[in-house]
Amino acid sequence: MRFLVLFFFSILMFSCYEDSEFFIPHDEEGPLESLKSLIPSTSDILQIDNGEDHVIVTDYNVQLLVESGTFLSKAEASDISYQLHLIEMKNYADFMLHNNDHYTGDKIYSPFYSIYVDASLNSNSLDLQTGEKLVVRVPSQEPVEELVLGRGMVNQNKLVFDYNIDGLVDDFSYTGWTSTSPDGTETIEYGYEFELGKPGWYSLASPVNNTRGDFEFCISVPDQFDKSNTLVYLLSSDFNFITRMNSDDYNPSFCSSELMLHEGGGVKLITISKIEDQYYFSENQVIITDNGLDISINPSLIKESELKQRILSL
């Protein structure tokens, strides 16, 4: 079978759909919109020829195999092109950009890799043809312990994943495959391969054990910093975990409650603010020794270029 190999570069994508499974979290106003101008988006919109087989190689070297006739009938649409929408998440900058919250309320999972994929023609969403599958290959130098696959949904404009869905995929295994570089060199890669039967958000993650679920944190900041101009995040230093801390009209502090974390472990408390044309930032490391911590933070003025590097290095 002949495949057309596509290597793509990221472009910023702002798309949404009525169905929450296909909704890409966004915040048209406020601090999250300012964040989008700083962080490069690992997202793309590709034009796909329905009559060709494609191997799409992403920014994180993940392969997506899209055979001819996957979204449109080969017999009726062999010469038609459609748009394929892709988003990847692997690090804290990605999670922030797409408003991904790892807090699920009952158990903590540490994400290894997350992907969003769907297709459209003339602004109308396409489903996979009956019996067709998308093949995803995620490279990993060695097997990841207890890795599971989850499906994402958007709840109150936050992207969350459910890792307890039975029968989400028929086969999910650590295996090897042949990759071809842009100069034609072939190499053997190893990682996880699985098939998707419908578009949407998917995530590979490992469960985090030995956690307590009753931790509460609050951050107090000077009066000029509030929910209209400031983002506050709690990041685990022990595993991939991020949650956005919130404030309301009754409590100006930014808080998170009932968090499942390691007692004695570390967390980073991050604030990102934009007031008029100036950015402010703070990063504080905290060791979890007690519950109900209320920490006072005074964000510092920071250059836009430096802020970008600080976020990307988290």
N, C-alpha and C positions, 0 to 999 in steps of 0.2 A: 504494500500500500504506500502511495506517495504522499508525503506530508509537506506542506509549505511551512517553513520555520519563520516565526515572527519574533524579533527582539524589539521590545518597546521601551520608550522613555516616558517618564511620568508627566502628565499634564493635570491641572487642577480640574476637578469635576464636581459640579453641584447639581444633583439630580434627586428627584423624589417621586414616589408612587403612592397611590392611595392605600394599597395593601401594606400593612406594617412589616411584612416579611421583606418587602422590596424598598422600604423607605430608608434613605441614607440620612442619618442624623445631621441636622444643620441648625444654625442659629444665625439668622440673617442680620441681626443686630447684636451689639454687646461685645463682651470680651472675647468670646469664642471666634467671632468673625475676625478680630484683630490677629488672633493666633494663626488663622489660615494664611495670612499674608507673610508669616514668618517661616512656617514649616513646609517643606516640599511635600506634596501629596503623592503617595504611592498609589495613584489611581490613573486609569486610562480609559479612553473610548476608542475602540479599534473597528475598522471597517472590514468585515469578513465576507469573503466570496462563498456563497452557499454551495457552489459546485466543487470546492476544493477541500482537502483535508489539511488542517492546520495544527502545528505545534507552536504554542505561544510561550515564550520564555520571559518571565517577569523580572522586575528589578531585584527580587530576592532569589533569583535563579530557580523559581518554581516553574514547572511545565504544566500547561493546560492543553490537553488534546481535544480538539474540536473537529470531528469528522464531518464530511459533507452531509447535508440533510439532517443535521442535529436539531436545528430550530425551524427549518422550513423543509417541506417535502422536496426530495430530489427530483421527482418526476415533474412537479409543477413549478419549481423555482430554482432550476439549476443555474440560471444566469443572473440571479438576484443577489445583491449584497445587503447585509444588515449590520447593525451596530452591536458590538459586544462591549459591555461595561464591566470593568474590573477594578477592585480595590484590594490592597493588601495591608495587613497590620502585623508587625512583629516586635516593635519596640515601644517605649513609653511615648515618644513623639507621635507615632502613628495612633496610639490609643487616645491621646489628647485631641488630636486633630479630628477624629471621627466620633468623639464623645462616647467612647467605649468604657463602660463601668464593669469591673470584674466582681463587684459585690453581688451575690445571688441570694443571700439571706439564709441559706442552709448549709452550704459547703463551699470551700474556696478551691478554685481551679487556677493553675498557673498556665496561661496560654503559651503555646509554642509557635503557632502560626495561625492567622485568620485570613479568610478570603471572602470577598463578595463578587458574585458573577451573575449577570443576567443579560438578556439581549432584547433589542427593540427594532422595529421597522416602521418608519414614518411616525415616530413617537408613540407607537403602540407596543406594549410589552409582548414578548414571545415566550411561549412555554416550549419545553423540549417535545419533540415528536415522540409518539408512542414507541417504547422500546429503546429509545436513544439515551445515551449517557455521556456526561462530561467526565473525562479522566484527569485527575489532579495528581501531580507528583511533587512531593515536598522533600527536598534533600536534607539528609541528616547523616553525619559521619558515623553515628552509632544509634542503636535503638534507644528510645526514651521510655523510661519506666512508667507503666500504667497509663500510657497515652490513650486518650479517648477523643471521639469526634462529637462536636455539639453543633446545634443550629441556633442562629441569632434572630432575635426579634427586637423591635424598638418599643420601649415603654417610657412614656413621658419624655420623649426625645433623647433617651439614653439607650445605647445599644447594649443588650445583655444576651448571654448565651445560655442555652439549656443543654447540659451534657448528659441528660438522663432519658433520651429519646430512644426507645427500642426500634430496631430495624431501620435506622437512618441510612445505613449503607449495607449492601450485600457482602462486600469484602473490604477489609482494611488491614493492610499488612506492610511489614518492612521488607523491601525488595530492592532489586537493582535494575537499571535501565541504561541504554546508550544515549548519550547526548552529543550533539553536533555543534561546535562553536561557529562563529561567523566566518572563520577562515576554512571551515570544512573538517577540522580535526575532531575525531570521535573519541570520547572517553566514557568509561563506565562510572555511573553515579549510583549512590545508595540513599534510600530514604523511604518515605511512606507514600503508597499509592492507593487511591480510592476513587470510586465512581459516584457521581452526583446525578440524581434522577430529576432534580428540579432546581431552578435558579434560587438565589438568596445568599444569606450569610452563613458561613461555616467556620468552625474553629477547632484546631487540635490543641488539647490541653492535658495536663496531668493533675490529679487531685493532690491537694496539700493536706498532710496529716498533722496531728498533734497541735491543733489550734484551739483557742478559746473564742467563744462567740459573743462576748459581752463587753468588748472594749469601746470606750467613748472618747472622742477627741474634740476639742474646740480650739479655734485659733482666733485671737483678738488682734485687730489691726487698727491703726489710726483712722479717725473719722472720715478722711477723704477717700479711703478705700472701702468700697461696698460692692454688692452683687452686680451693680450696673457697669462696673469697670474692672472687676477683679475676679480671677479664677484661682481657686485653692484646691490642691490635690494632696492626697495621702498616697505615697508609694511605698511598697514593701522593699526593704533592702535584702530580704532573704529569698524571695521568689518573685515572679512576675505578678504584680497585683497593683491596681490603681483604682481609686474611687475619688469622685469629686465631692468636696465638702461644700455644704450649702448654708445660706443664711436666709432669714425672712424678716418681715416687718417688725416682728416681736422680739427678735434676737439678732442683733447686728453681727454677732460672732459667726464664724463659719464652722459648722459642726458635722460630725458623722457619728452614728451610734450603732451599737450591736455589731461591731466589726469582728470578724474572725481572723485572728492574728496569732503569731507565736509569742507567748509570754517570754520576755527576755530578749526578743528579737529587735530588729531595728526598723524604723520607718523614716522616710524623708517627707517633710512637709514643704510643699512648693507653693509659692504665690506668684502670679503673673498679672500685672496690671497695666492698663493704658489710660492715662489721663491727659486729655487733649492730644498732643503729639509726642508725649514722653512715656517711656516704658519704665516699669518698676519690677523688681524681682527679689525673691528671697528663697533660700534653700537651707533648711534646718534638719539635722539628723537627731532623732530621738530614740532612746532605748526604752522599750515598753517594760515598765516595772510596776505600774499601778494603773488603775482605771480612773476615768473622769479627769483627764489632764486638760488644763486650760492654759494655753501657751500664748504669750504676747509676742508679736512679730512686727517689726518695722521695716517694710520693704525698701530697698535702696534703688536709686536712679541707675539705669543701665542703658548702654547703647544698644540699638536694635541689632547690630551685627553680633555683639557679644551675647545678647539674649538668645539669639538663634542658636549659637554654638552651645550655650548652657542647656537648652532644651534638648538638642540632638544628642548630647552626651549623657543624659539621664539614664 
